Amino acid sequence: MTKQNTKQRISLRLPSNHPFLSIPQETRSDMAELLLFPVKAWLEIHVKLTAIETKLTQIESKTQPGSHETAQPKTNNAPEQEREIDIAAFLSVFDAD
């Protein structure tokens, strides 16, 4: 079995008149797994939502006024200079000789 497919055993204490104990002992494990499947799905959703909330909090903290980490685009510190493009030189690259 791969590590992902290994199963862990859990122990539960139930009252002697609990309905789950009326299930034959041979099928209790299968029944418990079937009953816990929706719980597993909800737990997976919970984990994903928690991760999303954490990321959202990080994004919010970066976009708050006065934040040291602002979401400003990084630019080169050199001042922008408008340059004239030599169109003839540019187009000469595409000339087939």
C-alpha distances in whole Angstrom, upper triangle without the diagonal:
4,6,8,6,6,10,13,15,19,22,25,29,31,34,34,36,33,32,29,29,31,28,27,24,22,22,22,18,18,22,21,18,21,23,21,20,24,24,21,23,26,24,23,26,27,25,27,30,30,29,32,35,34,35,38,39,39,41,43,44,45,47,49,53,53,50,49,47,48,47,50,49,49,53,54,57,60,62,62,65,66,66,68,66,68,67,69,67,64,65,66,62,62,65,64,66
4,5,5,6,10,13,16,20,23,26,30,32,35,36,37,34,34,30,31,33,30,29,27,25,24,24,20,20,23,22,19,21,24,21,20,23,23,19,21,24,22,20,24,25,23,24,28,28,26,29,32,31,32,35,36,36,37,40,41,41,44,46,49,50,46,46,43,45,43,46,45,46,49,51,53,56,58,58,61,62,62,64,62,65,64,66,63,60,61,62,59,58,62,61,64
4,5,5,9,11,14,17,21,24,28,30,33,34,36,33,33,29,30,32,29,29,26,25,24,23,20,20,23,21,18,21,23,20,19,22,21,18,20,22,20,18,22,23,20,22,25,25,24,27,29,28,29,32,33,33,35,38,38,39,41,43,47,47,43,43,41,42,41,44,44,44,47,49,51,54,57,57,60,61,61,64,62,64,64,66,63,60,61,63,59,59,62,62,64
4,6,8,11,15,17,21,23,27,29,32,34,35,32,31,27,29,31,28,28,26,24,23,22,18,18,21,19,16,18,20,17,16,19,18,15,16,19,17,15,19,20,18,19,22,22,21,24,27,26,27,30,31,31,33,35,36,37,39,41,45,45,42,42,39,41,39,42,42,42,46,48,50,53,55,55,58,59,60,62,60,63,62,64,62,59,60,61,58,57,61,61,63
4,6,10,13,16,19,22,26,27,31,32,33,30,29,25,26,28,25,25,23,21,20,19,16,15,18,17,14,16,18,16,15,18,18,15,17,20,18,17,20,22,20,21,25,25,24,27,29,29,30,33,34,34,36,38,39,40,42,44,48,49,45,45,43,44,43,46,45,46,49,51,54,57,59,59,62,63,63,65,63,66,65,67,65,62,63,64,60,60,63,63,66
4,7,10,13,17,20,23,25,29,30,31,28,28,24,25,27,24,24,21,20,19,18,14,15,18,16,14,17,19,16,16,19,19,16,18,21,19,18,22,23,21,23,26,26,25,28,30,30,31,34,35,35,37,40,40,41,44,45,49,50,46,46,44,45,44,47,47,48,51,53,56,58,61,61,64,65,66,68,66,68,68,70,68,64,66,67,63,63,66,66,69
4,7,10,13,16,20,21,25,26,27,24,24,20,21,24,21,21,18,17,16,15,11,12,15,13,11,14,16,13,14,17,16,14,17,19,17,17,21,21,20,22,25,25,25,28,30,30,31,34,35,35,38,40,40,42,44,45,49,50,46,47,44,46,45,48,48,49,53,55,57,60,62,62,65,66,67,70,68,71,70,72,70,67,68,69,66,66,69,69,71
4,7,10,13,17,19,23,24,26,23,23,20,20,23,21,21,18,17,17,15,12,14,16,13,12,15,16,14,15,18,16,14,18,19,17,18,21,21,20,23,25,25,25,28,30,29,31,34,34,35,37,39,40,41,44,45,48,49,46,46,44,46,45,48,49,49,53,55,57,61,63,63,66,67,68,71,70,72,72,74,72,69,70,71,68,68,71,71,74
4,7,10,13,16,19,20,22,20,20,17,17,20,18,18,15,15,15,13,10,13,14,12,11,15,16,14,16,19,17,16,19,20,18,20,23,23,22,25,27,27,28,31,32,32,34,36,36,37,40,41,42,44,46,47,51,51,48,48,47,48,48,51,52,53,56,59,61,64,66,66,69,71,72,74,73,76,75,77,75,72,73,75,72,71,75,75,77
4,7,10,13,16,18,20,17,18,15,15,19,17,18,15,16,16,13,10,14,14,11,12,15,14,12,15,18,15,15,19,19,17,19,22,21,21,25,26,25,27,30,30,30,33,35,35,36,39,40,41,43,45,46,49,50,47,48,46,48,47,51,52,53,56,59,61,64,66,66,70,71,72,75,74,76,76,78,76,73,74,76,73,73,76,76,79
4,7,10,13,15,17,15,17,14,13,17,16,17,14,16,16,13,11,15,15,12,14,17,16,14,18,20,17,18,21,21,20,22,25,24,24,27,29,28,30,33,33,33,36,38,38,39,42,43,43,45,47,48,51,52,49,50,48,50,50,54,55,56,59,62,64,67,69,69,73,74,76,78,77,80,79,82,80,77,78,80,76,76,80,80,83
4,6,10,12,14,12,14,11,11,15,15,16,14,17,16,12,12,15,14,11,14,16,15,14,17,19,16,18,21,21,19,22,25,24,24,28,29,28,30,33,33,33,36,38,37,39,42,42,43,46,47,48,51,52,49,50,49,51,50,54,55,56,60,63,65,68,70,70,74,75,76,79,78,81,80,83,81,78,79,81,78,78,81,82,84
4,7,9,12,10,13,11,11,15,15,17,15,18,18,14,15,18,17,14,17,19,17,17,20,21,19,21,24,24,22,26,28,26,27,31,31,30,33,36,35,36,39,40,40,42,44,45,45,48,50,50,53,54,52,53,51,53,53,57,58,59,63,66,67,71,73,73,77,78,80,82,81,84,84,86,85,81,83,85,81,81,85,85,88
4,6,8,6,9,9,8,12,13,15,14,17,17,13,15,18,16,13,17,18,16,16,20,21,19,21,24,24,23,26,28,27,28,32,32,32,34,36,36,37,40,41,41,43,46,46,47,49,51,51,55,55,53,54,53,55,54,58,59,61,65,67,69,73,74,74,78,79,81,83,82,85,85,87,86,82,84,86,83,82,86,86,89
4,5,5,9,10,9,12,14,16,16,19,19,16,18,20,18,16,20,21,18,19,23,24,22,24,27,26,26,30,31,30,32,35,35,35,37,40,39,40,43,44,44,46,49,49,49,52,54,54,57,58,56,57,56,58,57,61,63,64,68,71,72,76,77,78,81,82,84,87,86,89,88,91,89,86,87,89,86,86,89,90,93
4,6,9,10,7,10,12,14,14,18,18,15,17,20,18,17,21,22,20,21,24,25,24,26,29,29,29,32,34,33,34,37,38,38,40,42,42,43,46,47,47,49,52,52,53,56,57,57,61,61,59,61,59,61,60,64,66,67,71,74,75,79,80,81,84,85,87,89,88,91,91,93,92,88,89,91,88,88,91,92,94
4,6,9,7,8,12,14,15,18,18,15,18,20,17,17,21,21,19,21,24,25,24,26,29,28,29,32,33,33,35,37,38,38,41,42,42,43,46,47,47,50,52,52,53,56,57,57,61,62,59,61,60,61,61,64,66,67,71,74,76,79,81,81,84,85,87,89,88,91,90,93,92,88,89,91,88,88,91,91,95
4,6,6,7,10,13,13,17,16,13,15,17,14,14,17,18,15,17,20,21,20,23,25,25,25,28,29,29,31,34,34,34,37,39,39,40,43,43,44,46,48,48,50,52,53,54,57,58,56,58,56,58,57,61,62,64,68,70,72,76,77,77,80,81,83,85,84,87,87,89,88,84,85,88,84,84,87,88,91
4,5,5,8,11,12,15,14,11,14,15,12,12,16,15,13,16,19,19,19,22,24,24,25,28,29,29,31,33,34,34,37,38,39,40,43,43,44,47,48,49,50,53,54,54,58,59,57,59,57,58,57,61,62,64,67,70,72,76,77,77,80,81,83,85,84,86,86,88,87,83,84,86,83,82,86,86,89
4,5,6,9,10,12,11,8,11,12,9,9,12,13,11,13,16,17,17,19,21,22,22,25,27,27,28,31,32,32,35,36,37,38,41,42,42,45,46,47,48,51,52,53,56,58,55,57,55,56,55,59,60,61,65,68,70,73,75,75,78,79,80,82,81,84,83,86,84,81,82,84,81,80,83,84,87
4,5,7,8,11,11,8,11,13,11,11,15,15,14,16,19,21,20,22,25,25,25,28,30,30,31,34,35,35,38,40,40,41,44,45,45,47,49,50,51,54,55,56,59,60,58,59,58,59,58,62,63,64,68,71,73,76,78,78,81,82,83,85,84,87,86,89,87,84,85,87,83,83,86,86,89
4,6,8,11,11,9,13,14,12,13,16,16,15,18,20,22,22,24,26,27,27,30,32,32,34,36,37,37,40,42,42,44,46,47,48,50,52,52,54,56,57,58,62,63,60,62,60,61,60,64,65,67,70,73,75,78,80,80,83,84,85,87,86,89,88,90,89,85,86,88,85,84,87,87,90
4,6,8,7,6,10,10,8,10,13,13,13,15,18,20,20,22,24,25,26,28,30,30,32,34,35,36,38,40,41,42,44,45,46,48,50,51,52,55,56,57,60,62,59,61,59,60,59,62,63,64,68,71,73,76,78,78,81,81,83,85,83,86,85,87,86,82,83,85,82,81,84,84,87
4,5,6,6,10,11,10,12,14,15,15,18,20,22,23,24,26,28,28,30,32,33,34,36,38,38,40,42,43,44,46,48,49,51,52,53,55,57,58,59,63,64,61,63,61,62,61,64,65,66,70,72,75,78,80,79,82,83,84,86,85,87,86,88,87,83,84,86,83,82,85,85,88
4,6,5,8,10,10,11,14,15,15,17,19,22,22,23,26,27,27,29,31,32,33,35,37,37,39,41,42,43,45,47,48,49,51,52,53,55,57,58,62,63,60,61,59,60,59,63,63,65,68,71,73,76,78,78,81,82,83,85,84,86,85,88,86,82,83,85,82,81,84,84,87
4,6,7,8,10,11,13,14,16,17,19,22,22,23,25,27,27,29,31,32,33,35,37,37,39,41,42,43,45,47,48,49,51,52,54,56,57,58,62,63,60,61,59,60,59,63,63,64,68,70,73,76,78,77,80,81,82,84,82,85,84,86,84,81,81,83,80,79,82,82,85
4,6,5,6,9,10,11,12,14,16,19,19,20,22,24,24,26,28,29,30,32,34,35,36,38,39,41,42,44,45,47,48,50,51,53,55,56,60,61,58,59,57,58,56,60,60,62,65,68,70,73,75,75,78,78,79,81,80,82,81,83,82,78,79,81,77,76,80,79,82
4,5,5,6,8,10,10,12,14,17,17,18,20,22,22,24,26,27,28,30,32,32,34,36,37,38,40,42,43,44,46,47,49,51,52,53,57,58,55,57,54,56,55,58,59,60,64,66,69,72,73,73,76,77,78,80,79,81,81,83,81,78,79,80,77,76,80,80,83
4,5,5,6,9,10,10,12,16,15,15,18,20,20,21,24,25,25,28,30,30,31,34,35,36,38,39,41,42,44,45,46,48,50,51,55,56,53,54,52,53,52,55,56,57,61,63,66,69,71,70,73,74,75,77,76,78,78,80,78,75,76,77,74,73,77,77,79
4,5,5,6,9,10,11,14,15,15,17,19,20,21,23,24,25,27,29,30,31,33,35,36,37,39,40,42,43,45,46,48,50,51,55,56,53,54,52,53,51,55,55,56,60,63,65,68,70,69,72,73,74,76,74,77,76,78,77,73,74,75,72,71,75,74,77
4,5,5,6,9,10,13,13,14,16,18,19,20,23,24,25,27,28,29,31,33,34,35,37,39,40,42,43,44,46,48,49,50,54,56,53,54,52,53,51,55,55,57,60,63,66,69,70,70,73,74,75,77,75,78,77,79,78,74,75,77,74,73,76,76,79
4,5,5,6,9,11,11,12,15,16,16,18,20,21,22,24,26,27,28,30,31,32,35,36,37,39,41,42,43,45,46,48,51,53,50,51,49,50,49,52,53,55,58,61,63,66,68,68,71,72,73,75,74,76,75,78,76,73,74,76,72,72,75,75,78
4,5,5,6,10,10,10,12,14,14,16,18,19,20,22,24,25,26,28,30,31,32,34,35,37,38,40,41,43,45,46,50,51,48,49,47,48,46,50,50,52,55,58,60,64,65,65,68,69,70,72,70,73,72,74,73,69,70,72,69,68,72,72,75
4,6,5,8,10,10,12,14,15,16,18,20,21,22,24,25,27,28,30,31,33,34,36,38,39,40,42,44,45,46,50,52,49,50,48,48,47,50,51,52,56,59,61,64,66,65,68,69,70,72,70,73,72,74,73,69,70,72,69,68,71,71,74
4,6,7,8,10,11,13,14,16,17,18,20,22,23,24,26,28,29,30,32,33,35,37,38,39,41,43,44,45,49,50,47,49,47,48,46,50,50,52,56,59,61,64,66,65,68,69,70,72,71,74,73,75,74,70,71,73,70,69,73,73,76
4,6,5,6,9,10,10,12,14,15,17,19,20,21,23,25,26,27,29,30,31,33,35,36,37,39,41,42,46,47,44,46,43,44,43,47,47,49,53,56,58,61,63,62,65,66,68,70,68,71,70,73,71,68,69,71,68,67,71,71,74
4,5,5,6,9,10,11,13,14,16,17,19,20,22,23,25,26,28,29,31,32,33,35,37,38,39,41,45,46,43,45,42,43,42,45,45,47,51,54,56,59,61,60,63,64,65,67,66,68,67,70,68,65,66,68,65,64,67,68,71
4,5,5,6,9,10,11,12,14,16,17,18,20,21,22,24,26,27,29,31,32,33,35,36,37,39,42,44,42,43,41,41,40,43,44,46,49,53,55,58,59,59,62,62,64,66,65,67,66,69,68,64,65,67,64,63,67,67,71
4,5,5,6,9,10,10,12,14,15,16,18,20,21,22,25,25,27,29,30,31,33,35,36,37,41,42,40,41,39,40,39,42,43,45,49,52,54,57,58,58,61,62,64,66,65,68,67,69,68,65,66,68,65,64,68,68,71
4,5,5,6,9,10,11,12,14,15,17,19,20,21,23,24,26,27,29,30,32,34,35,36,40,41,39,40,37,38,37,41,41,43,46,49,52,55,56,56,59,60,61,63,62,65,64,67,65,62,63,65,62,61,65,65,68
4,5,5,6,9,10,11,12,14,16,17,18,20,22,23,24,26,27,28,30,32,33,35,38,40,37,39,36,37,35,39,39,41,45,48,50,53,54,54,57,58,59,61,60,63,62,64,63,59,60,63,60,59,62,63,66
4,5,5,6,9,10,10,12,14,15,16,18,20,21,22,24,26,26,28,30,31,32,36,38,35,37,35,35,34,37,38,40,44,47,49,52,54,53,56,57,59,61,60,63,62,65,64,60,61,64,61,60,64,64,68
4,5,5,6,9,10,10,12,14,15,17,19,20,21,23,24,25,27,29,30,31,35,37,34,35,33,34,33,36,37,39,43,46,48,51,53,52,56,57,58,61,60,63,62,65,63,60,61,63,60,60,63,64,67
4,5,5,6,9,10,11,13,14,16,17,18,20,22,23,24,26,28,29,31,34,36,33,34,31,32,31,34,35,37,40,43,45,49,50,50,53,54,55,57,56,59,59,61,60,56,58,60,57,56,60,60,64
4,5,5,6,9,10,11,12,14,15,16,18,20,21,22,24,26,27,28,32,34,31,33,30,31,29,33,33,35,39,42,44,47,49,48,51,52,54,56,55,58,57,60,59,55,56,59,56,55,59,60,63
4,5,5,6,9,10,10,12,14,15,16,18,20,21,22,24,26,27,30,32,29,31,29,29,28,32,33,35,39,42,44,47,48,48,52,53,54,57,56,59,59,61,60,57,58,60,58,57,61,62,65
4,6,5,6,9,10,11,13,14,15,17,19,20,21,23,25,26,30,31,28,29,27,28,27,31,31,33,37,40,42,45,46,46,50,51,53,55,54,57,57,60,58,55,56,58,55,55,59,60,63
4,5,5,6,9,10,11,12,14,16,17,18,20,21,23,24,28,30,27,28,25,26,25,28,29,31,34,37,39,43,44,44,47,48,50,52,51,54,53,56,55,51,53,55,52,52,56,57,60
4,5,5,6,9,10,10,12,14,15,16,18,20,21,22,26,28,25,27,24,25,24,27,28,30,34,37,39,42,44,43,47,48,50,52,51,54,54,57,56,52,54,56,53,53,57,58,61
4,5,5,6,9,10,11,12,14,15,17,19,20,21,25,26,23,25,23,24,23,27,28,30,34,37,38,42,43,43,47,48,50,52,52,55,55,58,56,53,55,57,54,54,58,59,62
4,5,5,6,9,10,11,12,14,16,17,19,20,24,25,22,23,21,22,21,24,25,27,31,34,35,39,40,40,44,45,47,49,49,52,52,55,53,50,51,54,51,51,55,56,59
4,5,5,6,9,10,10,12,14,15,17,18,22,24,21,22,20,20,19,22,23,25,29,32,34,37,39,38,42,43,45,47,47,50,50,53,51,48,50,52,49,49,53,54,57
4,5,5,6,9,10,10,12,14,15,16,20,22,19,21,19,19,19,22,24,26,30,33,35,38,39,39,43,44,46,49,48,52,52,55,53,50,52,54,52,52,56,57,60
4,5,5,6,9,10,11,13,15,16,19,20,17,19,17,18,17,21,23,24,28,31,33,36,38,38,41,43,45,48,48,51,51,54,52,49,51,54,51,51,55,56,59
4,5,5,6,9,10,11,13,14,18,19,16,17,15,15,14,18,19,21,25,28,30,33,34,35,38,39,41,44,44,47,47,50,49,45,47,50,47,47,51,53,56
4,5,5,6,9,10,11,12,16,18,15,17,15,15,14,17,19,21,25,28,30,33,34,34,38,39,41,44,44,47,47,50,49,46,48,50,48,48,52,54,57
4,5,5,6,9,10,11,14,16,13,15,13,14,14,18,20,22,26,29,30,33,34,35,39,40,42,45,45,49,49,52,51,48,50,53,50,51,54,56,59
4,5,5,6,9,10,14,15,11,13,10,11,12,15,17,19,23,26,27,30,32,32,36,37,40,43,43,46,47,50,48,45,48,50,47,48,52,54,56
4,5,5,6,9,12,14,11,13,10,10,9,13,15,17,20,24,25,28,29,30,33,35,37,40,40,43,44,47,46,43,45,47,45,45,49,51,54
4,5,5,6,10,12,10,12,11,10,10,14,16,19,22,26,27,30,31,31,35,36,39,41,42,45,46,49,48,45,47,50,48,48,52,54,57
4,6,5,9,10,7,9,8,9,10,14,17,18,22,25,25,29,30,31,34,36,39,42,42,46,47,50,49,46,48,51,48,49,53,55,58
4,6,8,9,6,8,5,5,7,10,13,15,18,21,22,25,26,27,31,33,35,38,39,42,43,46,45,42,45,47,45,46,49,51,54
4,6,9,7,9,8,6,6,9,12,15,18,21,22,25,26,26,30,31,34,37,38,42,42,45,44,41,44,47,45,45,49,51,54
4,6,6,9,9,8,10,12,16,18,21,24,24,27,28,28,32,34,37,40,41,44,45,49,47,45,47,50,48,49,52,55,58
4,5,9,10,8,11,12,16,18,20,23,23,26,26,27,31,32,36,39,40,44,44,48,47,44,47,50,48,49,53,55,58
4,6,9,8,12,13,16,18,20,22,22,25,25,27,30,33,36,39,40,44,45,49,47,45,48,50,49,50,53,56,59
4,5,6,9,11,15,16,19,21,21,24,25,27,30,33,35,39,40,43,45,48,46,44,47,49,47,48,52,54,57
4,6,10,11,14,14,17,19,18,22,23,25,29,31,34,37,38,42,43,47,45,42,45,48,46,47,51,53,55
4,7,8,11,12,15,17,18,21,23,24,28,30,32,36,37,40,41,44,43,40,43,45,43,44,48,50,53
4,5,9,10,13,16,17,20,21,22,26,28,30,34,34,38,39,42,41,38,41,43,41,42,46,48,51
4,6,9,12,16,17,20,21,21,25,26,29,32,32,36,36,40,38,36,38,41,39,40,43,46,48
4,6,9,12,13,16,17,17,21,23,25,28,29,33,33,37,36,33,36,38,36,37,41,43,46
4,6,10,12,15,15,15,19,20,23,25,26,29,30,34,32,29,32,34,33,34,37,40,42
4,7,9,12,13,14,17,19,21,25,25,29,30,33,31,28,31,33,31,33,36,39,41
4,6,9,10,10,14,16,18,21,22,25,27,30,28,26,29,31,29,31,34,37,39
4,5,8,9,12,15,16,20,21,24,26,29,26,25,28,30,28,30,33,36,38
4,6,9,12,15,17,21,22,26,28,31,28,27,31,32,31,33,36,39,40
4,6,9,12,14,18,19,22,25,28,26,24,28,29,28,31,34,37,38
4,6,10,12,16,18,21,24,27,25,24,28,29,28,31,34,37,38
4,7,9,13,15,18,20,24,22,21,24,26,26,28,31,34,36
4,6,10,12,15,18,21,20,19,22,24,24,26,29,32,34
4,7,9,13,15,18,17,17,20,22,22,24,26,30,32
4,6,9,12,15,14,13,17,18,19,21,23,27,28
4,6,9,12,12,11,14,16,17,19,21,25,26
4,6,9,8,8,11,13,13,15,17,21,23
4,6,5,6,9,10,12,14,15,19,20
4,5,5,6,8,10,12,13,16,18
4,5,5,6,9,10,10,14,15
4,6,5,7,10,10,14,15
4,5,6,8,10,13,15
4,5,6,7,11,13
4,5,5,9,10
4,6,8,10
4,6,9
4,6
4
